[in-house]
Amino acid sequence: MLMIKILSTHSADFEQVLQAVADIEAIVQPQDAWGFQTLVESLKQDSMHLLIVYEQKNNSINNTVTGYCLYQVIFEQAEILRIGTHPDYQRQGIASQIFARLNTELRRDQVESLLLEVRADNTPAIALYEQQEFALIHKRKGYYQTPHQPAIDALIMQRLYVRE
């Protein structure tokens, strides 16, 4: 069973959970992973929030971190800074569940738009974001530089929230 919650900086397992996120980052973002200390520093800002996806096993207290979404809210604007799912749990709808929970949180906070940046060659992520009502609003030519490889564009995508 999956459980999604916002990580409190005061929770007893804060460091353990952040280390699990850093470990997933190292796997899914090998060229650009955020480490444990970067995550700790980020979460010191009041505007930063971290959604954590846990897999609960047999009603045990020992939950496995399977995914995460680090985002920032500043007034009516939000931005996803990091998002990822452990490879063992990909293609199981976890990212869609993260977005469902994130959308609930952002609507509650009266956010008007959500931004994110994605590599132009990350086709599966782009397809997911389009499915989640994101639209391309800007392209940064040659933004991602890797030695001995052609530069990759960064795509800036946005989702707008309609006030109800």
C-alpha positions as CSV (number, residue, x, y, z in Angstrom):
1,M,0.0,0.0,0.0
2,L,1.3,3.5,-0.9
3,M,1.2,6.4,1.4
4,I,2.1,10.0,0.5
5,K,2.8,12.7,3.0
6,I,4.7,15.9,3.5
7,L,7.9,15.4,5.4
8,S,8.2,17.4,8.6
9,T,11.6,18.7,9.5
10,H,10.7,17.7,13.0
11,S,9.8,14.0,12.3
12,A,11.9,11.4,14.0
13,D,13.0,9.8,10.8
14,F,13.8,13.1,9.0
15,E,17.5,12.3,8.3
16,Q,16.8,8.7,7.3
17,V,14.1,9.7,4.9
18,L,16.3,12.4,3.4
19,Q,19.1,9.9,2.9
20,A,16.7,7.6,1.1
21,V,15.7,10.5,-1.2
22,A,19.4,11.3,-1.8
23,D,20.0,7.7,-2.7
24,I,17.1,7.7,-5.2
25,E,18.4,11.0,-6.6
26,A,21.8,9.4,-7.2
27,I,20.2,6.7,-9.3
28,V,17.6,8.7,-11.3
29,Q,19.6,11.9,-11.7
30,P,23.2,10.6,-12.0
31,Q,24.6,13.8,-13.8
32,D,22.9,16.2,-11.5
33,A,21.9,14.5,-8.2
34,W,21.1,16.5,-5.1
35,G,22.9,15.0,-2.1
36,F,21.8,14.7,1.5
37,Q,23.3,18.1,2.6
38,T,21.7,20.0,-0.3
39,L,18.3,18.6,0.6
40,V,18.8,19.5,4.3
41,E,19.8,23.1,3.3
42,S,16.8,23.4,0.9
43,L,14.3,22.3,3.5
44,K,15.5,25.0,5.9
45,Q,13.6,27.5,3.8
46,D,9.9,27.9,4.8
47,S,8.9,28.0,1.1
48,M,10.2,24.4,0.5
49,H,8.2,21.2,0.9
50,L,9.0,17.6,0.3
51,L,6.3,15.1,-0.6
52,I,7.4,11.5,0.2
53,V,5.9,8.3,-1.1
54,Y,6.2,5.3,1.2
55,E,5.4,1.7,0.5
56,Q,3.9,0.3,3.6
57,K,4.7,-3.4,4.1
58,N,2.5,-5.6,6.1
59,N,1.4,-2.9,8.6
60,S,5.1,-2.6,9.7
61,I,6.6,0.6,11.0
62,N,9.5,0.2,8.5
63,N,8.3,2.0,5.4
64,T,10.3,2.1,2.2
65,V,10.7,5.5,0.4
66,T,9.7,4.9,-3.2
67,G,9.4,8.4,-4.5
68,Y,9.5,12.1,-3.7
69,C,8.8,15.6,-5.0
70,L,10.6,18.7,-3.7
71,Y,8.7,21.8,-4.5
72,Q,8.7,25.5,-3.6
73,V,5.8,27.8,-3.1
74,I,6.3,31.6,-3.3
75,F,3.0,33.5,-3.2
76,E,0.8,32.2,-6.1
77,Q,3.7,30.5,-7.9
78,A,5.1,27.0,-7.3
79,E,8.0,25.2,-8.8
80,I,9.0,21.5,-8.8
81,L,12.7,21.4,-8.1
82,R,13.2,17.6,-7.8
83,I,10.9,14.7,-8.5
84,G,11.7,11.0,-8.8
85,T,10.6,7.4,-8.3
86,H,13.0,4.6,-7.4
87,P,13.5,2.5,-10.6
88,D,12.1,-0.6,-8.9
89,Y,8.7,1.3,-8.5
90,Q,8.6,3.1,-11.9
91,R,5.7,2.6,-14.3
92,Q,3.3,1.9,-11.4
93,G,1.5,5.2,-11.3
94,I,3.5,6.6,-8.4
95,A,4.3,9.9,-10.2
96,S,0.6,10.4,-11.1
97,Q,-0.3,9.9,-7.4
98,I,2.4,12.4,-6.4
99,F,0.8,14.9,-8.8
100,A,-2.7,14.3,-7.5
101,R,-1.5,15.0,-3.9
102,L,0.6,18.0,-5.1
103,N,-2.3,19.5,-6.9
104,T,-4.5,19.2,-3.8
105,E,-1.8,20.9,-1.7
106,L,-1.3,23.7,-4.3
107,R,-5.0,24.4,-4.7
108,R,-5.4,24.6,-1.0
109,D,-2.5,27.2,-0.9
110,Q,-4.2,29.1,-3.8
111,V,-1.3,28.6,-6.2
112,E,-2.0,29.9,-9.7
113,S,0.7,28.1,-11.6
114,L,3.3,25.4,-11.3
115,L,6.6,25.4,-13.1
116,L,9.2,22.7,-13.8
117,E,12.2,22.1,-15.9
118,V,12.9,18.9,-17.8
119,R,15.7,17.7,-20.2
120,A,14.4,17.8,-23.8
121,D,15.6,14.2,-24.2
122,N,13.6,12.9,-21.2
123,T,10.6,11.7,-23.3
124,P,8.9,9.6,-20.6
125,A,8.9,12.6,-18.2
126,I,7.7,15.0,-20.9
127,A,4.8,12.6,-21.7
128,L,3.9,12.4,-18.0
129,Y,4.0,16.2,-17.6
130,E,1.8,16.7,-20.7
131,Q,-0.7,14.2,-19.2
132,Q,-0.7,16.3,-16.1
133,E,-1.7,19.4,-18.1
134,F,1.7,21.0,-18.3
135,A,2.5,23.0,-21.5
136,L,5.9,24.1,-22.9
137,I,6.4,27.8,-22.3
138,H,10.2,28.2,-22.9
139,K,13.2,26.4,-24.1
140,R,16.8,27.0,-22.9
141,K,19.0,26.0,-25.8
142,G,22.0,23.8,-24.9
143,Y,21.4,24.2,-21.1
144,Y,22.6,20.7,-20.0
145,Q,26.2,20.3,-20.8
146,T,27.9,16.9,-20.6
147,P,31.6,16.5,-21.6
148,H,32.1,14.8,-25.0
149,Q,28.3,14.9,-25.7
150,P,26.0,17.3,-27.5
151,A,24.3,19.9,-25.2
152,I,20.7,19.2,-24.4
153,D,18.0,21.8,-24.2
154,A,16.0,22.5,-21.0
155,L,12.3,22.7,-21.4
156,I,10.3,24.9,-19.0
157,M,6.8,23.7,-18.6
158,Q,3.9,25.2,-16.7
159,R,0.6,24.1,-15.4
160,L,-2.1,26.7,-14.7
161,Y,-4.7,26.3,-11.9
162,V,-8.1,27.7,-12.5
163,R,-9.7,29.4,-9.5
164,E,-13.0,27.8,-8.5
